[in-house]
């Protein structure tokens, strides 16, 4: 599994665990909902800054998002 696939899986799992829709997460992270969807489907590779933004909103750390 690639790091992008790992991030996508963790993003979806952690978002669902928090009970957030893609739209809610996007709003909290100041991102577009379609971008969140694309990240979860491995279409885009996020920058480290985006990973940090999302991790902060989800109450986790960057290393946890990537492992």
Residue pairs with C-beta under 8 A, 6 or more apart in sequence:
1 9
3 66
4 42
4 45
5 42
6 66
6 67
7 39
7 46
7 51
7 65
7 66
8 39
8 40
8 41
8 42
10 64
10 65
10 66
10 67
11 36
11 39
11 40
11 54
11 65
12 40
14 58
14 60
14 65
15 22
15 25
15 36
15 40
15 58
18 25
18 58
18 59
20 28
22 33
22 36
22 37
22 40
23 33
25 31
25 36
25 54
25 57
25 58
26 32
26 33
26 35
26 36
28 57
29 36
29 50
29 53
29 54
29 56
29 57
30 53
31 50
31 53
31 54
35 44
38 44
39 46
39 50
46 54
48 62
51 62
51 65
51 66
52 62
54 65
55 61
55 62
55 64
55 65
58 65
